[in-house]
Amino acid sequence: MEVIKIETEFIKLDSLLKFAALVGTGGEAKYVIAEGLVEVNGETCTMRGRKIRPGDRVSFGGNELEIVQA
């Protein structure tokens, strides 16, 4: 599990995937989210603008991210 530190209150799901280098572009992030390939806290999420806050866990492509406050 990789720990991702954010300094803001939240980060949008598509931006998180780019920040963590799990996707290369915003378009790719939009596609994988829309296809239901991303899980947030164990549930499939298809909302690319979903606010991810410290304490949330995101899974995609065999990678798991834990979000913490910096």
C-alpha positions as CSV (number, residue, x, y, z in Angstrom):
1,M,0.0,0.0,0.0
2,E,1.3,3.4,-1.0
3,V,0.7,6.4,1.3
4,I,-0.3,9.6,-0.5
5,K,0.0,12.8,1.5
6,I,-2.2,15.8,0.6
7,E,-2.0,19.3,2.0
8,T,-5.6,20.3,1.1
9,E,-8.9,19.2,2.6
10,F,-9.5,16.8,-0.4
11,I,-8.3,15.8,-3.9
12,K,-10.6,14.8,-6.7
13,L,-10.4,11.2,-7.8
14,D,-9.1,11.9,-11.3
15,S,-6.5,14.2,-10.0
16,L,-5.4,11.7,-7.4
17,L,-4.8,9.0,-10.1
18,K,-2.6,11.4,-12.1
19,F,-0.8,12.7,-8.9
20,A,0.0,9.1,-7.9
21,A,1.2,8.3,-11.5
22,L,-1.3,5.5,-11.9
23,V,-2.4,7.1,-15.2
24,G,-0.6,9.3,-17.6
25,T,-3.3,11.8,-18.6
26,G,-6.6,13.2,-17.4
27,G,-8.3,11.5,-20.3
28,E,-7.0,8.1,-19.2
29,A,-8.2,8.8,-15.6
30,K,-11.6,9.7,-16.9
31,Y,-11.8,6.5,-18.9
32,V,-10.7,4.1,-16.1
33,I,-13.1,5.7,-13.7
34,A,-16.0,5.6,-16.1
35,E,-15.3,1.9,-16.9
36,G,-15.6,1.1,-13.1
37,L,-12.0,0.0,-12.7
38,V,-11.4,2.2,-9.6
39,E,-12.5,1.4,-6.1
40,V,-12.9,3.9,-3.2
41,N,-13.1,2.4,0.2
42,G,-13.9,-1.0,-1.3
43,E,-16.7,0.2,-3.6
44,T,-16.6,0.8,-7.3
45,C,-16.6,4.5,-8.1
46,T,-17.5,6.0,-11.4
47,M,-17.6,9.7,-10.4
48,R,-14.3,11.2,-11.5
49,G,-14.9,14.4,-9.4
50,R,-15.4,12.4,-6.2
51,K,-13.7,14.1,-3.3
52,I,-11.1,11.9,-1.7
53,R,-10.2,12.9,1.8
54,P,-7.6,11.7,4.3
55,G,-8.5,8.3,5.6
56,D,-9.9,7.1,2.2
57,R,-8.4,4.2,0.3
58,V,-8.3,4.0,-3.4
59,S,-7.6,0.8,-5.5
60,F,-6.8,0.6,-9.2
61,G,-4.8,-1.8,-11.3
62,G,-3.4,-3.8,-8.4
63,N,-2.3,-0.6,-6.6
64,E,-3.8,0.5,-3.3
65,L,-3.4,4.1,-2.0
66,E,-4.1,5.4,1.5
67,I,-4.7,9.1,1.7
68,V,-3.3,11.0,4.7
69,Q,-3.1,14.6,5.7
70,A,0.4,16.1,5.2
